[in-house]
Amino acid sequence: MLTNNISYGKQSIDDTDIDAVIDVLKSDRLTQGSKVDEFEEAIANYCGAKYAVAVSSGTSALHLAYQVLGLTTGDEIITSPITFAATTNAALYLGAKVKFVDIVSSTVLMDNDKIEDSISSKTKIIVPVHFAGLASDMVAISDIATKHNLRVVEDAAHALGSRYYNGKKVGCSDYSDMTVFSFHPVKSITTGEGGIITTNSKELYDKLKILRSHGIVRDSADHKYKSTVPYYHEMQYLGYNYRMTDIQAALGISQLKRLDKFVKRRNLISNFYRINFLENSKVNALENLDGRYNSYHLFVILLEDIDKRNKLISFLESKKISTQIHYMPVYKHPYYIDQGYTDFLPNAEDYYKRCISLPIYPAMDDSEAKLVMDYINEFIGF
Ligand SMILES: Cc1ncc(COP(=O)(O)O)c(C=O)c1O
């Protein structure tokens, strides 16, 4: 069905999702019940990781992941400038700094060949961002990390449902310490707000669970002091309330059942766009590397220059089609400039001027995709 308003992304909620949420609302436990455990187990199983810890957002997931690896004042993380600011903000929360490594223009993934030049004695964590849903080359990144004794956190906010070139699912965490996902409504599946961390390390898993809930330790076997006071519990670390509610987890469990279907639909839409753009020399789509199954959180095209790009955005807006720009290089944000960041990475700068994210979401039908396509062709005179 053709709609009047096509947005760049949105959630797909059906009656089974609504029923799942209503069941929790009618139960005794809105939070700290069994649904969070169930969701964690389902995500860990899906991704092929041993453990998962559900939290309140992708941002809180990044914050906890960095903190349990001991990131602190004076340390540095290495990541891509073309990401949502949360990837790096979470390092700043802990007093650390960011070394931005330029992207490969054709994929917008961090250029692995440039990582080693950015490593210093302060570097602690490498954070590859699986941009738009395309998985980074994790074997190469994990080799660099091992060589320099660094830790790795995958920012997979865009990439639930994606696979590496060897067919393993993003989130298996076989090549990293932890993988972080977001469940914001435009992501592969949603819990409203929410995030999750997958890991194969029992030690990291235990720490994440404690920090998620104020740093409080409930199990008496792990208490520092032995007490006979009923309900005795200890706060051993400075943690947070980053808990996911059971309402959110129930929605996540229900959504996860349709994840593969959602990703398949995103692939069909992106194939449709791609076939058209292959024939059009004035537009370039980002490359999808061979063998990597892409969740297509975003479908990004590049126009000839900033002027054309901006005009296309206005033209599509006039047709009630909203697009997006993902992203301005993080170091250009006023806050980062105020903190002394003076980076100018040529590929990231060029990308930012020419990129536009086209509408893509599971409920988008063929006629809507064709409408977007036809308007773009009309605009560029194809
Ligand atoms: C690459 C990336 N990292 C982290 C986040 C943060 O996730 P959340 O919005 O769930 O806090 C986002 C969200 O858009 C993102 O795109």
The ligand as an SDF file (V2000), in Angstrom:
LIG
                    3D

 16 16  0  0  0  0  0  0  0  0999 V2000
   26.5220    2.8730   15.7440 C   0  0  0  0  0  0  0  0  0  0  0  0
   25.6860    3.1440   16.9680 C   0  0  0  0  0  0  0  0  0  0  0  0
   26.2150    2.9340   18.1860 N   0  0  0  0  0  0  0  0  0  0  0  0
   25.5210    3.1370   19.3040 C   0  0  0  0  0  0  0  0  0  0  0  0
   24.2220    3.5840   19.2790 C   0  0  0  0  0  0  0  0  0  0  0  0
   23.5080    3.8680   20.5480 C   0  0  0  0  0  0  0  0  0  0  0  0
   22.3650    3.0860   20.7210 O   0  0  0  0  0  0  0  0  0  0  0  0
   21.1160    3.6130   21.5510 P   0  0  0  0  0  0  0  0  0  0  0  0
   20.3960    4.6300   20.7290 O   0  0  0  0  0  0  0  0  0  0  0  0
   20.2990    2.3710   21.7820 O   0  0  0  0  0  0  0  0  0  0  0  0
   21.6320    4.1750   22.8250 O   0  0  0  0  0  0  0  0  0  0  0  0
   23.6190    3.8150   18.0370 C   0  0  0  0  0  0  0  0  0  0  0  0
   22.2270    4.2800   17.9740 C   0  0  0  0  0  0  0  0  0  0  0  0
   21.7630    4.8610   17.0370 O   0  0  0  0  0  0  0  0  0  0  0  0
   24.3560    3.5990   16.8590 C   0  0  0  0  0  0  0  0  0  0  0  0
   23.8290    3.8070   15.6480 O   0  0  0  0  0  0  0  0  0  0  0  0
  1  2  1  0
  2  3  1  0
  2 15  2  0
  3  4  2  0
  4  5  1  0
  5  6  1  0
  5 12  2  0
  6  7  1  0
  7  8  1  0
  8  9  2  0
  8 10  1  0
  8 11  1  0
 12 13  1  0
 12 15  1  0
 13 14  2  0
 15 16  1  0
M  END
$$$$
